[in-house]
Amino acid sequence: MGEKDSFAASRAILIGVAAYDHADLTQLPAVRASLRAMERMLTDPALCGWPADRVTVIADPVSAADLGARVADLAEETSGELLLYFAGHGMLGERGELFLTTKQSRPTRLPFTALPWPMLADVVRNCPAAIRVVILDCCYAGRATETLAGGADIADLTHVQGAYTLTATTRNSPARTPVGADDTVPTSFTGVFAT
């Protein structure tokens, strides 16, 4: 079996939202650089060696519903390794739940315009992938570990087999980008391991 064959049942989904329509959401040009850095790292034969056709890049998704459906479709057909990466604004809803934003997200209407992390966590948790890796480069990303654990305490995460989460921040902290970053410099978190 060739190296490419070993990835035949695997999928990496890289999502980055750099541009926002709503004035209250800061543009994040560093996310474009982060997406490129992640794709380069994954497809570099000397590093991760993923075939380019097994890496799906979703840049500036417009609709939360469309994004959720696309991720669910890709995850559903993945039985090997699933790697899900998101870079963009993470926001908190009224009950403290994490939302991943899209181009059309509105801070005052998150349930209708952003992707609720608990719904996406269900997709990841219930997909047929043997190994599931989630990397969140957004504010409040630490809340994702609680959701993926199905309500388990952080200390109990070792009991969630085949699921790994790497987050840019704790549950109550903002993510960082280098001062003056443009679309040539990745976010602080992604820049540490993907460049």
The 8 nearest C-alpha neighbors of each residue, nearest first, counted from 0:
[[1, 4, 2, 5, 3, 6, 7, 8],
 [2, 0, 4, 3, 5, 6, 7, 50],
 [1, 3, 5, 4, 0, 6, 48, 49],
 [2, 4, 5, 1, 6, 50, 7, 49],
 [5, 3, 7, 1, 6, 2, 0, 8],
 [4, 6, 2, 3, 7, 1, 0, 8],
 [5, 7, 9, 4, 3, 8, 49, 2],
 [8, 6, 4, 9, 5, 3, 53, 79],
 [7, 9, 79, 78, 6, 77, 10, 80],
 [10, 8, 79, 80, 6, 77, 7, 81],
 [11, 9, 53, 81, 54, 77, 80, 12],
 [10, 12, 82, 54, 81, 83, 55, 53],
 [13, 11, 55, 83, 54, 56, 82, 84],
 [12, 14, 56, 84, 57, 55, 83, 85],
 [15, 13, 85, 57, 84, 58, 56, 86],
 [14, 16, 86, 58, 85, 87, 30, 59],
 [17, 15, 59, 87, 18, 58, 101, 86],
 [16, 18, 27, 28, 30, 26, 59, 31],
 [19, 17, 26, 16, 102, 59, 27, 20],
 [18, 20, 102, 21, 26, 24, 103, 17],
 [19, 21, 103, 102, 22, 18, 104, 24],
 [22, 20, 23, 19, 24, 105, 103, 104],
 [21, 23, 24, 20, 25, 19, 105, 26],
 [22, 24, 21, 25, 106, 105, 20, 19],
 [25, 23, 22, 21, 19, 26, 106, 20],
 [26, 24, 27, 23, 19, 22, 18, 21],
 [25, 27, 18, 17, 19, 28, 24, 16],
 [26, 28, 17, 29, 30, 25, 18, 87],
 [27, 29, 182, 181, 17, 30, 31, 26],
 [30, 28, 185, 182, 32, 181, 31, 186],
 [29, 31, 33, 17, 28, 32, 27, 15],
 [32, 30, 34, 33, 29, 182, 28, 17],
 [31, 33, 185, 182, 35, 29, 183, 30],
 [32, 34, 185, 30, 36, 31, 35, 189],
 [35, 33, 37, 31, 36, 32, 30, 38],
 [34, 36, 38, 32, 33, 37, 39, 31],
 [37, 35, 33, 39, 34, 38, 193, 40],
 [38, 36, 40, 34, 39, 35, 193, 33],
 [37, 39, 35, 41, 40, 36, 42, 34],
 [40, 38, 36, 42, 37, 41, 43, 35],
 [39, 41, 37, 43, 38, 42, 193, 36],
 [42, 40, 47, 38, 49, 39, 43, 48],
 [41, 43, 49, 48, 39, 40, 50, 51],
 [42, 44, 48, 46, 40, 45, 41, 39],
 [45, 43, 48, 46, 42, 47, 49, 41],
 [44, 46, 43, 48, 47, 42, 40, 41],
 [47, 45, 43, 44, 48, 40, 41, 42],
 [46, 48, 41, 49, 43, 44, 42, 40],
 [49, 47, 44, 42, 43, 46, 41, 50],
 [48, 50, 42, 41, 47, 51, 53, 6],
 [51, 49, 52, 53, 42, 3, 48, 54],
 [52, 50, 54, 53, 42, 49, 55, 38],
 [51, 53, 50, 54, 55, 49, 10, 7],
 [54, 52, 10, 51, 50, 11, 55, 49],
 [55, 53, 11, 51, 52, 10, 12, 56],
 [56, 54, 12, 13, 11, 53, 57, 52],
 [55, 57, 13, 14, 12, 58, 54, 34],
 [58, 56, 14, 13, 60, 15, 55, 59],
 [57, 59, 15, 60, 14, 16, 56, 31],
 [58, 60, 16, 102, 15, 17, 61, 18],
 [61, 59, 101, 58, 102, 62, 66, 57],
 [62, 60, 102, 101, 103, 59, 63, 66],
 [61, 63, 65, 64, 60, 66, 101, 103],
 [62, 64, 114, 66, 113, 65, 112, 67],
 [65, 63, 67, 62, 66, 68, 114, 113],
 [66, 64, 68, 62, 67, 63, 69, 61],
 [67, 65, 63, 69, 64, 68, 62, 70],
 [66, 68, 64, 70, 65, 69, 63, 71],
 [67, 69, 71, 65, 66, 70, 72, 64],
 [70, 68, 72, 66, 71, 67, 65, 73],
 [69, 71, 73, 67, 72, 68, 74, 66],
 [70, 72, 68, 74, 69, 73, 75, 122],
 [73, 71, 69, 75, 70, 74, 68, 76],
 [72, 74, 70, 75, 71, 76, 69, 77],
 [75, 73, 71, 77, 76, 72, 126, 70],
 [74, 76, 72, 126, 73, 77, 71, 127],
 [75, 77, 74, 73, 78, 72, 127, 8],
 [78, 76, 74, 128, 9, 8, 75, 79],
 [77, 79, 128, 127, 8, 129, 9, 76],
 [80, 78, 9, 8, 128, 129, 77, 130],
 [79, 81, 9, 130, 128, 131, 129, 10],
 [82, 80, 131, 10, 11, 9, 128, 132],
 [81, 83, 11, 132, 133, 131, 12, 10],
 [84, 82, 133, 12, 11, 13, 132, 134],
 [85, 83, 134, 13, 135, 14, 133, 12],
 [84, 86, 14, 135, 15, 136, 13, 134],
 [87, 85, 136, 15, 137, 30, 135, 14],
 [88, 86, 16, 137, 15, 17, 89, 30],
 [89, 87, 137, 100, 90, 138, 99, 86],
 [88, 90, 138, 99, 137, 98, 100, 139],
 [91, 89, 98, 97, 88, 99, 92, 138],
 [92, 90, 97, 95, 96, 98, 93, 89],
 [91, 93, 95, 96, 94, 97, 90, 109],
 [92, 94, 95, 91, 96, 109, 110, 107],
 [95, 93, 92, 96, 91, 97, 98, 110],
 [94, 96, 92, 91, 93, 97, 90, 142],
 [97, 95, 92, 91, 94, 98, 93, 116],
 [96, 98, 91, 116, 90, 115, 92, 95],
 [99, 97, 115, 90, 116, 114, 89, 113],
 [100, 98, 89, 114, 113, 115, 88, 116],
 [99, 101, 113, 104, 88, 89, 98, 114],
 [100, 102, 104, 103, 61, 60, 113, 63],
 [101, 103, 19, 61, 104, 59, 20, 18],
 [104, 102, 101, 20, 61, 19, 112, 62],
 [105, 103, 112, 101, 113, 100, 102, 106],
 [104, 106, 108, 107, 109, 112, 21, 103],
 [105, 107, 108, 109, 104, 23, 24, 90],
 [106, 108, 105, 109, 110, 104, 92, 112],
 [109, 107, 105, 106, 111, 110, 112, 104],
 [108, 110, 113, 112, 111, 106, 105, 107],
 [111, 109, 108, 112, 113, 115, 114, 92],
 [112, 110, 109, 108, 113, 63, 104, 114],
 [111, 113, 104, 109, 110, 63, 108, 105],
 [114, 112, 100, 109, 63, 104, 99, 98],
 [113, 115, 63, 99, 98, 116, 100, 67],
 [116, 114, 98, 117, 118, 97, 113, 99],
 [115, 117, 119, 98, 118, 97, 120, 114],
 [118, 116, 120, 119, 115, 146, 121, 97],
 [119, 117, 121, 120, 116, 115, 122, 114],
 [118, 120, 116, 122, 121, 117, 123, 115],
 [119, 121, 117, 123, 122, 118, 147, 116],
 [122, 120, 124, 118, 119, 123, 125, 117],
 [121, 123, 119, 120, 125, 124, 126, 71],
 [124, 122, 120, 121, 126, 125, 119, 131],
 [123, 125, 121, 122, 126, 120, 147, 162],
 [126, 124, 122, 123, 121, 127, 120, 128],
 [125, 127, 75, 123, 128, 74, 122, 124],
 [126, 128, 78, 77, 129, 125, 75, 76],
 [129, 127, 78, 79, 77, 130, 126, 80],
 [128, 130, 79, 78, 80, 161, 127, 131],
 [129, 131, 161, 80, 128, 162, 81, 79],
 [132, 130, 162, 81, 161, 80, 82, 163],
 [133, 131, 82, 163, 164, 162, 81, 83],
 [132, 134, 164, 83, 82, 84, 165, 163],
 [135, 133, 84, 165, 166, 164, 83, 85],
 [136, 134, 166, 85, 137, 84, 140, 167],
 [135, 137, 86, 167, 85, 166, 134, 188],
 [138, 136, 89, 174, 88, 87, 140, 86],
 [137, 139, 173, 174, 89, 140, 172, 88],
 [140, 138, 170, 171, 172, 141, 169, 168],
 [141, 139, 142, 138, 166, 168, 137, 143],
 [142, 140, 170, 169, 143, 139, 168, 166],
 [141, 143, 170, 140, 144, 145, 139, 97],
 [142, 144, 146, 141, 145, 140, 147, 116],
 [145, 143, 147, 146, 142, 141, 148, 164],
 [146, 144, 148, 143, 142, 147, 150, 151],
 [145, 147, 143, 149, 148, 144, 150, 117],
 [148, 146, 144, 149, 120, 145, 143, 124],
 [147, 149, 151, 145, 146, 150, 156, 144],
 [150, 148, 146, 147, 151, 145, 124, 159],
 [149, 151, 148, 145, 146, 152, 147, 153],
 [152, 150, 148, 149, 155, 153, 145, 156],
 [151, 153, 155, 154, 150, 145, 156, 148],
 [152, 154, 155, 156, 151, 145, 144, 148],
 [153, 155, 152, 156, 157, 151, 158, 148],
 [156, 154, 152, 153, 157, 158, 151, 159],
 [157, 155, 158, 153, 159, 154, 148, 151],
 [156, 158, 155, 159, 160, 154, 153, 162],
 [159, 157, 156, 155, 160, 148, 151, 154],
 [160, 158, 156, 157, 162, 148, 161, 155],
 [161, 159, 162, 158, 157, 130, 163, 156],
 [160, 162, 130, 131, 129, 159, 163, 132],
 [163, 161, 131, 160, 132, 159, 130, 164],
 [164, 162, 132, 131, 133, 161, 165, 130],
 [165, 163, 133, 132, 134, 144, 166, 162],
 [164, 166, 134, 133, 135, 163, 167, 132],
 [167, 165, 135, 140, 168, 134, 141, 136],
 [166, 168, 136, 188, 174, 135, 140, 137],
 [169, 167, 140, 166, 141, 172, 174, 139],
 [168, 170, 141, 172, 171, 139, 140, 142],
 [169, 171, 141, 139, 142, 140, 172, 168],
 [172, 170, 139, 169, 173, 141, 168, 138],
 [173, 171, 139, 169, 168, 170, 138, 174],
 [172, 174, 138, 139, 175, 168, 171, 137],
 [175, 173, 138, 137, 168, 167, 172, 136],
 [176, 174, 187, 173, 186, 177, 188, 138],
 [175, 177, 186, 187, 178, 180, 174, 29],
 [178, 176, 180, 187, 179, 186, 175, 184],
 [177, 179, 180, 176, 175, 181, 187, 186],
 [178, 180, 177, 181, 176, 184, 29, 28],
 [181, 179, 177, 178, 184, 29, 176, 182],
 [180, 182, 28, 29, 183, 184, 179, 27],
 [181, 183, 28, 29, 32, 31, 184, 180],
 [182, 184, 32, 181, 185, 29, 180, 31],
 [183, 185, 29, 32, 180, 182, 181, 186],
 [186, 184, 33, 32, 29, 190, 30, 189],
 [185, 187, 176, 29, 189, 188, 190, 33],
 [186, 188, 176, 190, 175, 189, 177, 185],
 [189, 187, 190, 191, 186, 167, 136, 175],
 [190, 188, 191, 186, 193, 187, 192, 33],
 [189, 191, 187, 185, 188, 194, 193, 192],
 [192, 190, 189, 188, 193, 187, 194, 186],
 [191, 193, 190, 189, 194, 188, 37, 40],
 [194, 192, 190, 36, 37, 189, 40, 191],
 [193, 190, 192, 36, 191, 40, 189, 37]]
